[in-house]
Amino acid sequence: MKVWMSPGIKESNHYAARLAAGIAGIILLAAVLIGGGVFLMFRFEELKPVISAALCLLVTALIIWLAFRVGRKSMQDVTFFVQDEQGRMFVIDARDYVREKRGIPGLIHMAADTQKQIEKIKDYVNKMYDLAMVAPQILFVESIKENGDAYVLLCRVRFPGNVEARRTYFLVKGYEQEQELLWALERQRYRENAWEVKEDKKPFWIFGNSLLLAAAVMVCVLSHPAVGVLALNVYFPCLGIAFLLLTVLIYLIVKRHRGE
């Protein structure tokens, strides 16, 4: 049995501590930046609006980027790829075996439970039990798309209980013998599959949605009180429509970017 796991949890599993340290580091850095920005606003009163806007954008962008990085590393730690002696490929996400909890205490409990599940998975695969009873089997890899520091895998999988579904997995770069894992997944792309791959129509929907969004924004501008070309009672309905169209557009772009 061949197992690919994160080097960070192979020898010493400190998943919960690393996740907590990453989150604490983000919070501390944000607090320092905000404190520095407040000091600058008191020091330079005339630049307060500029500093406030720049600080808001900088802190927001930095928190999102750092949270993304911590999340990607966490994703690698919890994801195992296993090939058994029959050549079957399995993918195991330790978070699938952890009950969801809310709030900060819930997040801490989930991290601790995930760390325990990681150890159980390591023990399970080392004893070479039949994974088909507990883990999704990759029947076919529809696409492998490189996306920055990870590969996005769109797979057809069979869950325990013979339930088949389409699911997206992230193979974050940094696994030991990663190239061998990619070759194993590539071989899954050329096996005979039982369903027809559908034509990708998302570019058409993205283009159409973008045109509708542009039209809604234009109507909002023309009906704004400062412009007054169209009636004011059109403004708020179109603003709501524009927001919905923007949400759909972001959803389609994210799905397209993930290769789904």
C-alpha positions as CSV (number, residue, x, y, z in Angstrom):
1,M,0.0,0.0,0.0
2,K,1.4,3.4,-1.0
3,V,0.5,6.4,1.2
4,W,1.1,10.1,0.4
5,M,0.7,12.5,3.4
6,S,1.9,15.9,4.5
7,P,5.6,15.8,5.6
8,G,4.4,18.0,8.5
9,I,2.3,15.3,10.1
10,K,4.3,12.2,9.0
11,E,6.6,12.1,12.0
12,S,5.2,14.4,14.6
13,N,1.5,15.4,14.4
14,H,1.0,18.9,15.8
15,Y,-1.9,19.9,13.6
16,A,-3.9,21.7,16.2
17,A,-0.9,23.7,17.6
18,R,0.2,24.8,14.1
19,L,-3.4,25.8,13.2
20,A,-3.8,27.7,16.5
21,A,-0.4,29.4,16.0
22,G,-1.3,30.5,12.5
23,I,-4.6,32.0,13.6
24,A,-3.0,33.7,16.6
25,G,-0.3,35.1,14.4
26,I,-2.9,36.6,12.0
27,I,-4.8,38.2,14.8
28,L,-1.6,39.6,16.4
29,L,-0.4,41.1,13.2
30,A,-3.8,42.7,12.4
31,A,-3.8,44.2,15.9
32,V,-0.3,45.6,15.5
33,L,-1.2,47.1,12.1
34,I,-4.4,48.6,13.4
35,G,-2.6,50.1,16.4
36,G,0.1,51.6,14.2
37,G,-2.6,53.0,11.9
38,V,-4.5,54.6,14.8
39,F,-1.2,56.2,16.0
40,L,-0.6,57.6,12.6
41,M,-4.1,59.0,12.4
42,F,-3.6,60.9,15.7
43,R,-0.1,62.0,14.6
44,F,-1.3,63.3,11.2
45,E,-4.8,64.6,11.6
46,E,-5.0,66.1,8.1
47,L,-4.4,62.6,6.6
48,K,-6.8,60.7,8.8
49,P,-9.3,59.8,5.9
50,V,-6.5,58.6,3.7
51,I,-4.8,56.6,6.4
52,S,-8.1,55.1,7.5
53,A,-9.0,53.9,4.0
54,A,-5.5,52.6,3.3
55,L,-5.4,50.8,6.7
56,C,-8.8,49.2,6.1
57,L,-7.8,47.9,2.7
58,L,-4.3,46.8,3.8
59,V,-5.5,44.9,6.9
60,T,-8.4,43.2,5.1
61,A,-6.3,42.1,2.2
62,L,-3.5,40.9,4.4
63,I,-5.8,38.9,6.7
64,I,-7.5,37.3,3.7
65,W,-4.2,36.3,2.2
66,L,-2.7,35.0,5.4
67,A,-5.9,33.0,6.2
68,F,-5.7,31.5,2.7
69,R,-2.1,30.4,3.3
70,V,-2.9,28.9,6.7
71,G,-6.0,27.2,5.2
72,R,-4.0,25.7,2.3
73,K,-1.3,24.3,4.7
74,S,-4.1,22.9,6.9
75,M,-5.7,21.3,3.9
76,Q,-2.4,19.5,3.1
77,D,-2.1,18.1,6.6
78,V,-5.6,16.6,6.7
79,T,-5.6,15.1,3.2
80,F,-4.2,11.6,2.5
81,F,-3.9,9.9,-0.9
82,V,-3.6,6.1,-0.7
83,Q,-3.1,3.4,-3.4
84,D,-3.8,-0.1,-2.3
85,E,-2.3,-3.4,-3.7
86,Q,-5.1,-3.7,-6.3
87,G,-4.2,-0.3,-7.7
88,R,-7.3,1.4,-6.3
89,M,-6.8,5.1,-5.4
90,F,-8.4,6.5,-2.2
91,V,-8.5,10.0,-0.8
92,I,-9.1,10.6,2.9
93,D,-9.9,14.0,4.4
94,A,-9.6,13.8,8.2
95,R,-12.1,16.6,8.6
96,D,-14.8,14.4,7.2
97,Y,-14.8,12.4,10.4
98,V,-15.0,15.4,12.7
99,R,-18.3,16.7,14.0
100,E,-18.8,20.4,13.1
101,K,-18.9,22.8,16.1
102,R,-19.5,26.6,16.2
103,G,-17.6,29.4,17.8
104,I,-14.0,29.8,19.0
105,P,-14.3,26.9,21.5
106,G,-15.9,24.8,18.8
107,L,-13.0,25.6,16.4
108,I,-10.5,24.5,19.1
109,H,-12.3,21.3,19.7
110,M,-12.5,20.6,16.0
111,A,-8.8,21.1,15.5
112,A,-8.0,18.8,18.4
113,D,-10.5,16.1,17.1
114,T,-9.0,16.5,13.6
115,Q,-5.5,15.8,15.0
116,K,-6.8,12.7,16.7
117,Q,-8.4,11.6,13.4
118,I,-5.1,12.1,11.6
119,E,-3.4,9.7,14.0
120,K,-6.2,7.2,13.5
121,I,-5.9,7.4,9.7
122,K,-2.2,6.9,9.9
123,D,-2.6,3.8,12.0
124,Y,-5.4,2.5,9.8
125,V,-3.4,2.7,6.6
126,N,-0.3,1.3,8.2
127,K,-2.3,-1.8,9.2
128,M,-3.4,-2.1,5.6
129,Y,-7.1,-2.4,6.3
130,D,-9.6,-2.3,3.4
131,L,-10.2,1.4,2.8
132,A,-13.3,0.9,0.7
133,M,-15.2,0.5,3.9
134,V,-14.3,3.9,5.3
135,A,-12.9,6.2,2.6
136,P,-13.9,7.5,-0.9
137,Q,-12.4,5.7,-3.8
138,I,-11.4,7.7,-6.8
139,L,-13.1,6.1,-9.8
140,F,-12.1,8.6,-12.4
141,V,-10.2,11.9,-12.4
142,E,-12.0,14.3,-14.7
143,S,-9.4,17.1,-14.6
144,I,-6.2,18.1,-12.9
145,K,-5.7,21.8,-12.9
146,E,-2.6,23.5,-11.4
147,N,-3.7,26.5,-9.4
148,G,-0.8,28.4,-7.7
149,D,0.6,26.2,-4.9
150,A,-2.0,23.4,-5.4
151,Y,-3.6,21.1,-7.9
152,V,-7.3,21.1,-8.2
153,L,-8.7,17.6,-8.7
154,L,-12.2,17.1,-10.1
155,C,-13.0,13.5,-9.4
156,R,-15.8,10.9,-9.6
157,V,-15.7,9.0,-6.3
158,R,-17.5,6.1,-4.7
159,F,-18.2,6.6,-1.0
160,P,-18.7,3.8,1.5
161,G,-22.1,2.4,0.9
162,N,-21.7,2.4,-3.0
163,V,-22.8,6.1,-3.3
164,E,-21.1,7.8,-6.3
165,A,-20.7,11.5,-6.6
166,R,-18.5,14.2,-8.1
167,R,-16.2,15.9,-5.7
168,T,-13.3,18.5,-5.8
169,Y,-10.1,17.9,-3.9
170,F,-7.0,20.0,-3.4
171,L,-3.6,18.5,-3.7
172,V,-1.4,21.2,-2.0
173,K,2.2,21.1,-3.3
174,G,4.8,19.7,-0.9
175,Y,3.9,16.0,-0.6
176,E,6.8,13.5,-0.5
177,Q,7.2,11.8,-3.9
178,E,4.6,14.2,-5.2
179,Q,5.4,13.5,-8.9
180,E,4.7,9.8,-8.3
181,L,1.3,10.8,-6.9
182,L,0.5,13.0,-9.9
183,W,1.4,10.2,-12.2
184,A,-0.9,7.8,-10.3
185,L,-3.7,10.4,-10.5
186,E,-3.0,11.0,-14.2
187,R,-3.5,7.2,-14.9
188,Q,-6.9,7.5,-13.3
189,R,-7.8,10.0,-16.0
190,Y,-7.4,7.5,-18.8
191,R,-9.4,4.6,-17.4
192,E,-12.7,3.9,-18.9
193,N,-15.4,5.9,-17.1
194,A,-19.1,5.3,-16.8
195,W,-20.4,8.8,-17.4
196,E,-20.0,11.3,-20.2
197,V,-17.9,14.4,-19.5
198,K,-20.1,17.4,-20.2
199,E,-19.1,20.4,-22.3
200,D,-18.0,23.4,-20.2
201,K,-20.5,26.1,-20.6
202,K,-19.3,28.3,-17.8
203,P,-17.5,30.9,-20.0
204,F,-20.8,31.5,-21.8
205,W,-22.7,32.0,-18.5
206,I,-19.9,34.2,-17.1
207,F,-20.0,36.4,-20.2
208,G,-23.8,36.6,-20.1
209,N,-23.9,37.4,-16.4
210,S,-21.2,40.1,-16.8
211,L,-23.4,41.8,-19.5
212,L,-26.4,41.7,-17.2
213,L,-24.4,43.0,-14.3
214,A,-23.0,45.9,-16.4
215,A,-26.6,46.8,-17.5
216,A,-27.8,46.7,-13.9
217,V,-24.9,49.0,-12.8
218,M,-25.6,51.4,-15.6
219,V,-29.3,51.7,-14.6
220,C,-28.2,52.2,-11.0
221,V,-25.9,55.1,-12.1
222,L,-28.6,56.7,-14.3
223,S,-31.2,56.4,-11.6
224,H,-29.0,57.7,-8.8
225,P,-30.2,61.1,-7.3
226,A,-26.9,62.7,-8.3
227,V,-27.5,61.9,-11.9
228,G,-31.3,61.8,-12.1
229,V,-31.7,60.6,-15.7
230,L,-34.0,57.7,-14.7
231,A,-36.7,57.7,-12.0
232,L,-35.4,57.3,-8.4
233,N,-37.8,54.3,-7.6
234,V,-35.7,52.2,-10.1
235,Y,-32.5,52.7,-8.2
236,F,-32.9,50.3,-5.2
237,P,-34.5,47.4,-7.1
238,C,-31.6,47.6,-9.6
239,L,-29.1,47.8,-6.8
240,G,-30.5,44.6,-5.4
241,I,-30.4,42.9,-8.8
242,A,-26.8,44.1,-9.3
243,F,-25.8,42.6,-6.0
244,L,-27.4,39.2,-6.9
245,L,-25.7,39.2,-10.3
246,L,-22.3,40.0,-8.7
247,T,-22.8,37.1,-6.3
248,V,-23.6,34.7,-9.1
249,L,-20.6,36.0,-11.2
250,I,-18.2,35.5,-8.3
251,Y,-19.6,32.0,-7.8
252,L,-19.2,31.1,-11.5
253,I,-15.7,32.5,-11.6
254,V,-14.6,30.5,-8.5
255,K,-16.1,27.3,-9.9
256,R,-14.4,27.9,-13.2
257,H,-11.1,28.7,-11.4
258,R,-11.3,25.5,-9.4
259,G,-11.9,23.5,-12.6
260,E,-15.4,22.4,-11.7
